[in-house]
Amino acid sequence: MDYEKIGTFILNLRKEKNMTQQELADKLHVTDKAVSKWETGRGIPDIQTLKDLGKEFCVTEKELLNGERDFKKKETDPNHHSIVLDVHNLSKSFGKRKILSNVNLKIYEGDIVGLIGPNGAGKTTLIKTILSLYKADTGTIKICNYLIDNELENALSKVGSIVENPDLYQNISGWKNLQIVCLTNHIKDTSIINSVVKLVGLEDRIKDNVKSYSLGMKQRLGLAAALIRKPKILILDEPTNGLDPYGIKDLRKILKYLSEKENMSILISSHILAEVENICDRIIIIKEGKLLSNFGIEEIKNKHISLEDEFLRRTKNVEENLYNENN
């Protein structure tokens, strides 16, 4: 058992909550010297204190003893990680037409969530309302605990997004596009550009004018721009548009890396169910503005069926129930 690794993990958890050693000690009913001892790798908490630490920091005892979060566990128990996006009783209408009706969803740290549904189900409207491109009629949206109605700038600073087509300047290079993103977001350390360009695989063409890019390359550049601010949550509407099979495979690899290594949460809206199944940990089905289902991808893997089969089954059951209620 690596005491030093466990201690570093406890130290980082405490710093995430902006707690002093004394504040943590008071919550656990131990001395600050005991906390200091753990954090410097000179011992570990007893069993009961491990349980109390787990409750305080929303981690498991196993994670504490391993000295790191197990992000695979979010597939079956997402609640042990912090909430990044919290949508509560959200409704949105255009004129007399109700597009979203009392939508509730939570996305957790490191979650990759697939939002699927038929055309006109309300997927893009939901995403645009989360991003404050549309104003909700009722309900609340919190991003990293910032309420968008009161703290919009702080909330949106935690988000990277691509909605429909990336918004890019066509007559300048990809590199200059990313420099503009840095400038408008007051990012002085432009070395981040090199990192995101390498991540999305645009090193060879980043100095070329964007108008010469294929649709797939523009999608990659849009993703790079969305990652410039190191967001806590990445929101993507149809991200595989224009990507060939190699590009889709690369995107899958990038999103998995961001989730597992950067603890980034990702919300993906897509019609390509097979790809959603390959990428996502959790699935949300929306139809006629209402969330019908919310389930882990492991649930369908254990049934040995495809996401398409499960989607058709669940939406068919709803249609049959509505028919029975009306007849």
Contacts in CASP RR format, 6 or more apart in sequence:
PFRMAT RR
TARGET T0000
AUTHOR 0000-0000-0000
METHOD contacts of the structure
MODEL  1
MDYEKIGTFILNLRKEKNMTQQELADKLHVTDKAVSKWETGRGIPDIQTL
KDLGKEFCVTEKELLNGERDFKKKETDPNHHSIVLDVHNLSKSFGKRKIL
SNVNLKIYEGDIVGLIGPNGAGKTTLIKTILSLYKADTGTIKICNYLIDN
ELENALSKVGSIVENPDLYQNISGWKNLQIVCLTNHIKDTSIINSVVKLV
GLEDRIKDNVKSYSLGMKQRLGLAAALIRKPKILILDEPTNGLDPYGIKD
LRKILKYLSEKENMSILISSHILAEVENICDRIIIIKEGKLLSNFGIEEI
KNKHISLEDEFLRRTKNVEENLYNENN
1 44 0 8 1.000
1 65 0 8 1.000
2 67 0 8 1.000
3 41 0 8 1.000
3 42 0 8 1.000
3 43 0 8 1.000
3 44 0 8 1.000
4 41 0 8 1.000
5 66 0 8 1.000
5 67 0 8 1.000
5 68 0 8 1.000
6 38 0 8 1.000
6 41 0 8 1.000
6 44 0 8 1.000
6 64 0 8 1.000
6 65 0 8 1.000
6 67 0 8 1.000
7 38 0 8 1.000
7 39 0 8 1.000
7 40 0 8 1.000
7 41 0 8 1.000
7 44 0 8 1.000
7 67 0 8 1.000
8 39 0 8 1.000
8 67 0 8 1.000
9 63 0 8 1.000
9 64 0 8 1.000
9 67 0 8 1.000
9 68 0 8 1.000
10 35 0 8 1.000
10 38 0 8 1.000
10 39 0 8 1.000
10 53 0 8 1.000
10 64 0 8 1.000
11 39 0 8 1.000
13 53 0 8 1.000
13 57 0 8 1.000
13 59 0 8 1.000
14 21 0 8 1.000
14 24 0 8 1.000
14 35 0 8 1.000
14 39 0 8 1.000
14 57 0 8 1.000
16 57 0 8 1.000
17 56 0 8 1.000
17 57 0 8 1.000
19 27 0 8 1.000
21 32 0 8 1.000
21 35 0 8 1.000
21 36 0 8 1.000
21 39 0 8 1.000
22 32 0 8 1.000
24 35 0 8 1.000
24 56 0 8 1.000
25 31 0 8 1.000
25 32 0 8 1.000
25 34 0 8 1.000
25 35 0 8 1.000
27 52 0 8 1.000
27 56 0 8 1.000
28 35 0 8 1.000
28 45 0 8 1.000
28 49 0 8 1.000
28 52 0 8 1.000
28 53 0 8 1.000
28 56 0 8 1.000
30 45 0 8 1.000
30 49 0 8 1.000
34 45 0 8 1.000
37 43 0 8 1.000
38 44 0 8 1.000
38 45 0 8 1.000
44 50 0 8 1.000
44 65 0 8 1.000
45 53 0 8 1.000
45 64 0 8 1.000
47 61 0 8 1.000
50 61 0 8 1.000
50 64 0 8 1.000
50 65 0 8 1.000
51 61 0 8 1.000
53 59 0 8 1.000
53 64 0 8 1.000
54 60 0 8 1.000
54 61 0 8 1.000
54 64 0 8 1.000
58 79 0 8 1.000
58 80 0 8 1.000
58 81 0 8 1.000
58 82 0 8 1.000
59 69 0 8 1.000
59 80 0 8 1.000
60 70 0 8 1.000
60 73 0 8 1.000
60 80 0 8 1.000
62 70 0 8 1.000
63 69 0 8 1.000
63 70 0 8 1.000
63 73 0 8 1.000
69 81 0 8 1.000
69 263 0 8 1.000
71 81 0 8 1.000
71 110 0 8 1.000
71 259 0 8 1.000
71 260 0 8 1.000
71 263 0 8 1.000
73 80 0 8 1.000
74 80 0 8 1.000
74 81 0 8 1.000
74 108 0 8 1.000
74 110 0 8 1.000
74 111 0 8 1.000
74 281 0 8 1.000
74 282 0 8 1.000
75 281 0 8 1.000
75 282 0 8 1.000
75 296 0 8 1.000
75 297 0 8 1.000
75 298 0 8 1.000
76 296 0 8 1.000
76 298 0 8 1.000
78 106 0 8 1.000
78 108 0 8 1.000
78 111 0 8 1.000
78 282 0 8 1.000
79 108 0 8 1.000
81 108 0 8 1.000
81 109 0 8 1.000
81 110 0 8 1.000
81 111 0 8 1.000
82 108 0 8 1.000
82 109 0 8 1.000
83 106 0 8 1.000
83 107 0 8 1.000
83 108 0 8 1.000
83 109 0 8 1.000
83 142 0 8 1.000
83 145 0 8 1.000
84 107 0 8 1.000
84 108 0 8 1.000
84 109 0 8 1.000
84 110 0 8 1.000
84 111 0 8 1.000
84 143 0 8 1.000
84 144 0 8 1.000
84 158 0 8 1.000
84 232 0 8 1.000
84 233 0 8 1.000
84 265 0 8 1.000
85 105 0 8 1.000
85 106 0 8 1.000
85 107 0 8 1.000
85 130 0 8 1.000
85 141 0 8 1.000
85 142 0 8 1.000
85 143 0 8 1.000
85 233 0 8 1.000
85 265 0 8 1.000
85 267 0 8 1.000
86 106 0 8 1.000
86 140 0 8 1.000
86 141 0 8 1.000
86 142 0 8 1.000
86 143 0 8 1.000
86 145 0 8 1.000
87 103 0 8 1.000
87 104 0 8 1.000
87 105 0 8 1.000
87 106 0 8 1.000
87 126 0 8 1.000
87 130 0 8 1.000
87 140 0 8 1.000
87 141 0 8 1.000
88 104 0 8 1.000
88 139 0 8 1.000
88 140 0 8 1.000
88 141 0 8 1.000
88 142 0 8 1.000
89 102 0 8 1.000
89 103 0 8 1.000
89 104 0 8 1.000
89 138 0 8 1.000
89 139 0 8 1.000
89 140 0 8 1.000
90 100 0 8 1.000
90 102 0 8 1.000
90 103 0 8 1.000
90 104 0 8 1.000
90 126 0 8 1.000
90 129 0 8 1.000
90 136 0 8 1.000
90 138 0 8 1.000
90 139 0 8 1.000
90 140 0 8 1.000
90 141 0 8 1.000
91 98 0 8 1.000
91 100 0 8 1.000
91 101 0 8 1.000
91 102 0 8 1.000
91 103 0 8 1.000
91 136 0 8 1.000
91 137 0 8 1.000
91 138 0 8 1.000
91 139 0 8 1.000
92 98 0 8 1.000
92 99 0 8 1.000
92 100 0 8 1.000
92 125 0 8 1.000
92 126 0 8 1.000
92 129 0 8 1.000
92 134 0 8 1.000
92 136 0 8 1.000
92 137 0 8 1.000
93 99 0 8 1.000
93 137 0 8 1.000
98 289 0 8 1.000
99 122 0 8 1.000
99 125 0 8 1.000
99 289 0 8 1.000
100 122 0 8 1.000
100 125 0 8 1.000
100 126 0 8 1.000
100 129 0 8 1.000
100 136 0 8 1.000
100 289 0 8 1.000
101 288 0 8 1.000
101 289 0 8 1.000
101 290 0 8 1.000
102 290 0 8 1.000
103 126 0 8 1.000
103 286 0 8 1.000
103 289 0 8 1.000
103 290 0 8 1.000
103 291 0 8 1.000
104 291 0 8 1.000
105 284 0 8 1.000
105 291 0 8 1.000
105 294 0 8 1.000
107 113 0 8 1.000
107 233 0 8 1.000
107 265 0 8 1.000
107 267 0 8 1.000
108 265 0 8 1.000
109 232 0 8 1.000
109 263 0 8 1.000
109 265 0 8 1.000
110 259 0 8 1.000
110 260 0 8 1.000
110 263 0 8 1.000
110 264 0 8 1.000
110 265 0 8 1.000
110 266 0 8 1.000
111 259 0 8 1.000
111 265 0 8 1.000
111 266 0 8 1.000
111 281 0 8 1.000
111 282 0 8 1.000
112 255 0 8 1.000
112 256 0 8 1.000
112 259 0 8 1.000
112 265 0 8 1.000
112 266 0 8 1.000
112 268 0 8 1.000
112 279 0 8 1.000
112 280 0 8 1.000
112 281 0 8 1.000
112 282 0 8 1.000
113 265 0 8 1.000
113 266 0 8 1.000
113 267 0 8 1.000
113 268 0 8 1.000
113 280 0 8 1.000
113 281 0 8 1.000
113 282 0 8 1.000
113 283 0 8 1.000
113 284 0 8 1.000
114 267 0 8 1.000
114 268 0 8 1.000
114 269 0 8 1.000
114 270 0 8 1.000
114 276 0 8 1.000
114 279 0 8 1.000
114 280 0 8 1.000
114 282 0 8 1.000
114 283 0 8 1.000
114 284 0 8 1.000
115 123 0 8 1.000
115 126 0 8 1.000
115 127 0 8 1.000
115 267 0 8 1.000
115 268 0 8 1.000
115 269 0 8 1.000
115 270 0 8 1.000
115 284 0 8 1.000
115 286 0 8 1.000
116 123 0 8 1.000
116 269 0 8 1.000
116 270 0 8 1.000
116 271 0 8 1.000
116 273 0 8 1.000
116 276 0 8 1.000
116 283 0 8 1.000
116 284 0 8 1.000
116 285 0 8 1.000
116 286 0 8 1.000
116 307 0 8 1.000
116 311 0 8 1.000
117 123 0 8 1.000
117 271 0 8 1.000
117 285 0 8 1.000
117 286 0 8 1.000
117 287 0 8 1.000
117 311 0 8 1.000
117 315 0 8 1.000
118 287 0 8 1.000
118 315 0 8 1.000
119 271 0 8 1.000
121 286 0 8 1.000
121 287 0 8 1.000
121 288 0 8 1.000
121 289 0 8 1.000
122 286 0 8 1.000
122 289 0 8 1.000
123 237 0 8 1.000
123 269 0 8 1.000
123 286 0 8 1.000
124 163 0 8 1.000
124 164 0 8 1.000
124 237 0 8 1.000
124 269 0 8 1.000
125 134 0 8 1.000
125 289 0 8 1.000
126 286 0 8 1.000
126 289 0 8 1.000
127 161 0 8 1.000
127 163 0 8 1.000
127 235 0 8 1.000
127 237 0 8 1.000
127 267 0 8 1.000
127 269 0 8 1.000
128 134 0 8 1.000
128 163 0 8 1.000
129 135 0 8 1.000
129 136 0 8 1.000
129 141 0 8 1.000
130 141 0 8 1.000
130 143 0 8 1.000
130 235 0 8 1.000
131 156 0 8 1.000
131 159 0 8 1.000
131 161 0 8 1.000
131 163 0 8 1.000
131 235 0 8 1.000
132 141 0 8 1.000
132 148 0 8 1.000
132 152 0 8 1.000
132 155 0 8 1.000
132 156 0 8 1.000
133 163 0 8 1.000
140 147 0 8 1.000
140 149 0 8 1.000
141 147 0 8 1.000
141 148 0 8 1.000
141 149 0 8 1.000
141 155 0 8 1.000
142 148 0 8 1.000
142 155 0 8 1.000
143 155 0 8 1.000
143 156 0 8 1.000
143 158 0 8 1.000
143 159 0 8 1.000
143 232 0 8 1.000
143 233 0 8 1.000
144 155 0 8 1.000
144 158 0 8 1.000
144 232 0 8 1.000
144 233 0 8 1.000
146 154 0 8 1.000
146 155 0 8 1.000
146 158 0 8 1.000
147 155 0 8 1.000
148 155 0 8 1.000
148 156 0 8 1.000
157 229 0 8 1.000
158 231 0 8 1.000
158 232 0 8 1.000
158 233 0 8 1.000
159 231 0 8 1.000
159 232 0 8 1.000
159 233 0 8 1.000
159 234 0 8 1.000
159 235 0 8 1.000
160 226 0 8 1.000
160 227 0 8 1.000
160 229 0 8 1.000
160 231 0 8 1.000
160 233 0 8 1.000
160 234 0 8 1.000
160 235 0 8 1.000
161 226 0 8 1.000
161 234 0 8 1.000
161 235 0 8 1.000
161 236 0 8 1.000
161 237 0 8 1.000
162 219 0 8 1.000
162 222 0 8 1.000
162 223 0 8 1.000
162 226 0 8 1.000
162 235 0 8 1.000
162 236 0 8 1.000
162 237 0 8 1.000
162 239 0 8 1.000
163 235 0 8 1.000
163 237 0 8 1.000
164 237 0 8 1.000
164 238 0 8 1.000
165 218 0 8 1.000
165 241 0 8 1.000
166 218 0 8 1.000
166 219 0 8 1.000
166 221 0 8 1.000
166 222 0 8 1.000
166 223 0 8 1.000
166 225 0 8 1.000
168 174 0 8 1.000
168 177 0 8 1.000
168 210 0 8 1.000
168 218 0 8 1.000
168 221 0 8 1.000
168 222 0 8 1.000
168 225 0 8 1.000
169 176 0 8 1.000
169 177 0 8 1.000
169 180 0 8 1.000
169 210 0 8 1.000
170 209 0 8 1.000
170 210 0 8 1.000
170 211 0 8 1.000
171 209 0 8 1.000
171 210 0 8 1.000
171 211 0 8 1.000
172 209 0 8 1.000
172 210 0 8 1.000
173 206 0 8 1.000
173 207 0 8 1.000
173 208 0 8 1.000
173 209 0 8 1.000
173 210 0 8 1.000
174 202 0 8 1.000
174 206 0 8 1.000
174 207 0 8 1.000
174 208 0 8 1.000
174 209 0 8 1.000
174 210 0 8 1.000
174 213 0 8 1.000
174 221 0 8 1.000
175 193 0 8 1.000
175 197 0 8 1.000
175 206 0 8 1.000
175 207 0 8 1.000
177 210 0 8 1.000
177 221 0 8 1.000
177 225 0 8 1.000
178 193 0 8 1.000
178 196 0 8 1.000
178 197 0 8 1.000
178 206 0 8 1.000
178 221 0 8 1.000
178 224 0 8 1.000
178 225 0 8 1.000
178 228 0 8 1.000
179 190 0 8 1.000
179 193 0 8 1.000
181 187 0 8 1.000
181 225 0 8 1.000
181 228 0 8 1.000
182 188 0 8 1.000
182 190 0 8 1.000
182 192 0 8 1.000
182 193 0 8 1.000
182 228 0 8 1.000
185 228 0 8 1.000
185 229 0 8 1.000
187 228 0 8 1.000
187 229 0 8 1.000
192 228 0 8 1.000
192 230 0 8 1.000
193 224 0 8 1.000
193 228 0 8 1.000
196 224 0 8 1.000
196 225 0 8 1.000
196 227 0 8 1.000
196 228 0 8 1.000
197 203 0 8 1.000
197 206 0 8 1.000
197 224 0 8 1.000
199 224 0 8 1.000
199 227 0 8 1.000
199 254 0 8 1.000
199 257 0 8 1.000
200 220 0 8 1.000
200 221 0 8 1.000
200 223 0 8 1.000
200 224 0 8 1.000
200 227 0 8 1.000
200 254 0 8 1.000
201 220 0 8 1.000
201 250 0 8 1.000
202 217 0 8 1.000
202 220 0 8 1.000
202 221 0 8 1.000
202 224 0 8 1.000
205 212 0 8 1.000
205 213 0 8 1.000
205 217 0 8 1.000
210 218 0 8 1.000
210 221 0 8 1.000
213 221 0 8 1.000
214 242 0 8 1.000
215 241 0 8 1.000
215 242 0 8 1.000
216 241 0 8 1.000
216 242 0 8 1.000
216 243 0 8 1.000
216 244 0 8 1.000
216 247 0 8 1.000
219 239 0 8 1.000
219 240 0 8 1.000
219 241 0 8 1.000
219 242 0 8 1.000
219 243 0 8 1.000
223 236 0 8 1.000
223 239 0 8 1.000
223 251 0 8 1.000
223 254 0 8 1.000
226 234 0 8 1.000
226 236 0 8 1.000
227 234 0 8 1.000
227 258 0 8 1.000
230 262 0 8 1.000
231 264 0 8 1.000
232 264 0 8 1.000
232 265 0 8 1.000
233 264 0 8 1.000
233 265 0 8 1.000
233 266 0 8 1.000
233 267 0 8 1.000
234 255 0 8 1.000
234 258 0 8 1.000
234 264 0 8 1.000
234 265 0 8 1.000
234 266 0 8 1.000
234 267 0 8 1.000
235 266 0 8 1.000
235 267 0 8 1.000
236 266 0 8 1.000
236 267 0 8 1.000
236 268 0 8 1.000
236 269 0 8 1.000
237 269 0 8 1.000
238 269 0 8 1.000
238 270 0 8 1.000
238 271 0 8 1.000
239 251 0 8 1.000
239 268 0 8 1.000
239 270 0 8 1.000
240 248 0 8 1.000
240 251 0 8 1.000
240 270 0 8 1.000
240 272 0 8 1.000
240 275 0 8 1.000
243 251 0 8 1.000
248 275 0 8 1.000
252 275 0 8 1.000
252 278 0 8 1.000
252 279 0 8 1.000
255 266 0 8 1.000
255 268 0 8 1.000
255 279 0 8 1.000
256 279 0 8 1.000
258 264 0 8 1.000
258 266 0 8 1.000
259 265 0 8 1.000
259 266 0 8 1.000
259 281 0 8 1.000
268 276 0 8 1.000
268 279 0 8 1.000
268 280 0 8 1.000
270 276 0 8 1.000
273 306 0 8 1.000
273 307 0 8 1.000
273 308 0 8 1.000
273 311 0 8 1.000
274 306 0 8 1.000
274 307 0 8 1.000
274 308 0 8 1.000
276 283 0 8 1.000
276 307 0 8 1.000
277 297 0 8 1.000
277 300 0 8 1.000
277 306 0 8 1.000
277 307 0 8 1.000
280 297 0 8 1.000
281 296 0 8 1.000
281 297 0 8 1.000
282 294 0 8 1.000
282 295 0 8 1.000
282 296 0 8 1.000
282 297 0 8 1.000
283 293 0 8 1.000
283 294 0 8 1.000
283 295 0 8 1.000
283 296 0 8 1.000
283 297 0 8 1.000
283 307 0 8 1.000
283 310 0 8 1.000
284 291 0 8 1.000
284 293 0 8 1.000
284 294 0 8 1.000
285 291 0 8 1.000
285 292 0 8 1.000
285 293 0 8 1.000
285 294 0 8 1.000
285 311 0 8 1.000
285 314 0 8 1.000
285 315 0 8 1.000
286 292 0 8 1.000
287 315 0 8 1.000
287 318 0 8 1.000
292 314 0 8 1.000
292 315 0 8 1.000
292 318 0 8 1.000
293 314 0 8 1.000
297 307 0 8 1.000
300 306 0 8 1.000
300 307 0 8 1.000
300 309 0 8 1.000
300 310 0 8 1.000
303 310 0 8 1.000
END
